[in-house]
């Protein structure tokens, strides 16, 4: 496990209705509540806008995750660092991380298990746009360049064993 900053214990301040993690105020909610947020936006804005919004949110989370953990990153532990952060936060686990050369460019394939976005959901197409964005934003920060594409090629909501994301960069 990489040397990540430990997460402080949560402190509840009942009188003010708040929860703190160290100096940071946090909120908690169930996975089903977050899924309802995504479903509500989809009902109001449609699939394309929803996928775009939540991908962009994911990219921002991925970049913030990089900033939080960059001191723990070495040339050979990228996967361990992102897995450590995401698993500590309850998003799921990075099962495998592969770098592949292709005619399209360099593809980073991230196989993710326990994804919170599609937890207990059934869908006809991939729905984990936040996590797709997290991996893209994380890798963009690690590599210092913009991804050409980021796609989810497999999703547990579709009956797959894992969610699989491919983030492609130019050579």
N, C-alpha and C positions, 0 to 999 in steps of 0.2 A: 504494500500500500504506500502511495507517495506521502510525503511529509506535508499534509494539508493542515491549514489552520483548524483547530478543533472548534466544533460548534458549541457555544455556551449553552448551559441549561436554560430552559424556558422559565420565565418568571411571570406569574399571573398577578395582575393588579386588579382585583375584583372591584374595588371601589371606583376605579376609573374605567373599568371595562376594557383593559388592554393586556397585551402579552408582549414581553420583551425577551429578546435573545441577545444577551449582553446589553449593549447600548441601543440596539436597533429594535424598533417596534415592528412586530410581525402580526400577521393574521393567519389563521388556519381555517381550512374548510375541507369537506369530503371531496373525494375524486368525482363523485356523482354531481356535486355542485359545480365544479369546474367544467365537467362535460355538459351540464345544462347551460352554462354560459355560452359555450361553443355552439350548441344546438340552437339557442335563442338568436345568436348573431346570424347563423345560417338561415333560419326562418325569416329573418328580417332583411338580410342583405344578399342571400343566394350563395351558392357554392363557390363561385370564383372569387368573390370579394372576401368571403370567410376564409378560404384557403390562403389568400394573400395576406390578410390581416394577421392571422395567427402564425404564418410563416415569418413575417416581419417581427412580430413579438418574439418568436423563438430565436431569430438571429440576434436580437438585442440581448436576450438571456444568455445565449452562447458567448457573446462578446463580454458580457459582465462576468460570466463564469471564468473566462480566460483571465480577466483582470484580477479576479479573486484568487486564482490558483497559479498564476504565471510563475511565481517563485518556486513552485514545486515541480515545474516542467523541465525535463531533460530531453535530449534527442531521442531517447528510447522508451519513454514512459507516457507518451501522450494518452494512450488508451486507458492506462491505470488512473491517470489524473482525472479525466472527464468521468470515468466510471465512479471514482471515489466521490466526486462532488455530486453527481446525479443520484447516486444511491443514498448518500447522506441526506439528501433533500426529498427522497421518496418518489423520484421520477421513474425509477427502474434501474436495470443493470445493463451495461455494455457487455454483451456476451463475446463478440469477436470484432476485430478491427483489422481490415486488410487494405493495403495499398496495392492497386493494380494499374499497370500500364495498358493503355488502349489507344486506338486510332483517334478517339475523342479527346484524349488527354490523360491526366492522372486521376484515377477514380479511387476515392476512399470509401470503402464499404463498411458500414457500421450496422452490426446485428444487435438488436436491442430487445431485452426481455423484461417483462413486467411493466410495460409501458402504461403510464397512468391515463393517457388520453383515450386509449381504446379498451381500457379495463372493463370487462363485462359488457361490451357493446358489440353488436353485429352490424356490418356494413357491406355494401357491394363494391366499394373502392377504398383505397387507403385514406385514412382520416387524421393521421398524426402529424399535422402540419407544424405544430409548435415544436415537437421533437426534431422534425426534419430541419427546421430553422435553427434549433440549438446546435445541432452538429455542423451545419453550414457556418454559423457565426463563430463557433469555436475554432473550426479549421481555418477559416479566413484569418482569424486573429493569430493562430499559431504560424501560418504560412506567410502572413503579411500581404495577401492578395485576395481579390474577389473571386468567388466560385463562379464557374460558367453555368452550372446547374446543380440542383439538389432535388432528388426524386425519392419517393418511398416506393420501393419495388415489391414489398411484401408487408402485410399488416395483420395483426392478430384478429382484428375485427372481421377480417375476411376468412378466418379459419386457419391462418398460417401459424407456425410454431412461435415465430418472432416477428417483430417489425424490422425491416431491412431498409436502410437509407444509403443512397449512393450520392456522394458529393464530388463533382467533377471540376478539375482545375486545368487550365492550359499549361502546357509544359514550360 
